[in-house]
Amino acid sequence: MASLDWSQCPAVESVPGKRSGAVVFRGTRTPVSVIFENLQDMTVDEVMKEFGVTREQVEAVLQFAAQSTEAPVPSTPNVGSFR
């Protein structure tokens, strides 16, 4: 699976020297990975409280990740029928 281009998501940032350049929620030191690591066991409200992020930030990250997985299927040239 290809990695996401987080530079296209305005809710996050990656700053060299801040969390070793990890992708974090903008204006925080909270890595985006906490969302994906914790939503199975925690509600969005619990994640927000535990990690100090807003609902808008969480929704933006989840929406960005979901949209990034909806890449168009590449077309293949017609090489004849398979039998």
N, C-alpha and C positions, 0 to 999 in steps of 0.2 A: 504494500500500500504506500502510495506517495505521501510525503509529509505535507502538511498544510502550509500555505504561505501566510503566516500570521501578520505580516506587514500590511496586509489588505484589510485587517480587522481593526477599526478605530478604538475598540474598547481595551486593547492590549498594547504593550510595548516591550521591546527588548533593548536593554541598555547595557553595554559592556561594563563590567564591574558591579552591576546590580544583580544579585542572585546568579552570578557567573554568566550573565547574558541570557538567562532563561526568559521565556516569554511569560510576562506577568501582567496582571490587571493594571491598566494605566493608573499611575499615581500611587501604586502600592508596591509591596514586595511579595505579594501573594502570587505564586505560580498558577498559570491557567490549568495546569495538570491536576490541581486539587479538585476541580469540578468533576473531571472524568474519573478520578480515583475515589470520590466520595458520594456521588449521587446515587449509587446503588444502595447505599446504607443510610443516607441522610436525605432529608427534604431540602428543597431550595432554600427555605427559610433557615434551616439549621446550618447550611453551608454559609449563607450570608452572615449569620451571627458568629459562627466559629472562625471565619476567615476574613471578616471585615470588608466584604464586597457588597455591591448593591444588586438588586434584582435586575436592573437594566444591564449591568455588566455581565451577569450570568446569562441572561437571555441573549445578549449580543454574541457572546462566545458560542453558545449552543446553536444559535441560528447560523452563525458563520460556519461552524463545523458541519452542520446539516447541509447547507447550500454547497459547500465544497465537495461533498460526496455525490452531488448530482451532476457530475461532469457528463457531457454528451458522449454517447457511444461512438467511437471512431468508425467511419465507413470502411468497408473492405472492398477491394476491386472484385469484379465478377470474374472469377477464374474458371468458370465452368461448373457444371453440376457435380455433386458428390453422389456416388452410387455405391 
